[in-house]
């Protein structure tokens, strides 16, 4: 009965949460530590087993919102582009590889990266499969965050432009793709889901939502530079970090921002705190991950099942 109450407690405010075994263990651990101390050791042991661990390299997922990993030759590893944007090049299994972010709008079929020079054009092809993402219905109490006033639009459009600039930023340099999870919690909103706010369809979900208590520290998953921050209409307090070569993190709905614009942050550094600012139903971290200008599923930077 207690377990049923706990599960229902994480479906409030109209959100339908898909709780996997890892998440259920975390919830039960919190409850039984108070109600049944005798289960403490067992539940904490299970929680440690299920804690997310960083993958040493991203996982390929050849679907819209996924990543294409393309092997390159040692002497031919630079200069490739996807849809006229440079792609990230790193080493996978000791060999140079291109990581290509695939937009959610990408059609199934054959696609390619290419490199052009004076004498020739080189292309490397890959096949993308269709993927049907689920739909999530959410009730927002602040109706203005669903249907903004006319007086809000100037602010919203200015913020949209700032976000586009940050998402499409590209800087050269080595990139650490062995990511840390920015906060440990319960995943309540999966990447790619079609969002319906108060019965009105909106854009697909562009990130990973992790529910955690307000004030929980948020960590930089990898080193980078703070390229944008502030209080935004829909996203609340947010931070953009440029990890290099078009790999960009966005952290939204923060209660606090603990970094400054232009600051170089280290992997694992506290950059802010979980909050409930902007368009939300409760405290959580929204984490988006951009690659060559496209939002991709952050879960692909961690071992399968985390």
Secondary structure, DSSP 4 states (H G I P E B T S, - for coil): -HHHHHHHHTTGGG------HHHHHHHHHHHHHHH-GGGHHHHHHHHHHHS--B-SSPPPB-BTTSEEEEE--TTS-SS-EETTEE-EEEEETTEEEEEEEPPTTPPSEEEEEEEE-SS-EEEEEEEEB-----EEEE--S-GGGTS--GGGHHHHHHHHHHHHHHHT----S-----PPPSS-SEEEE-TTPEEEETTEE-PPP-SEEEE--TT-EEE-SS-EEEEEEEEETTTEEEEEEEEETTEEEEEEEEEEE-S-TT-EE-TT-EEEEEB--SS-SSSEEEEEEEETTEEE-GGGGB-TT-
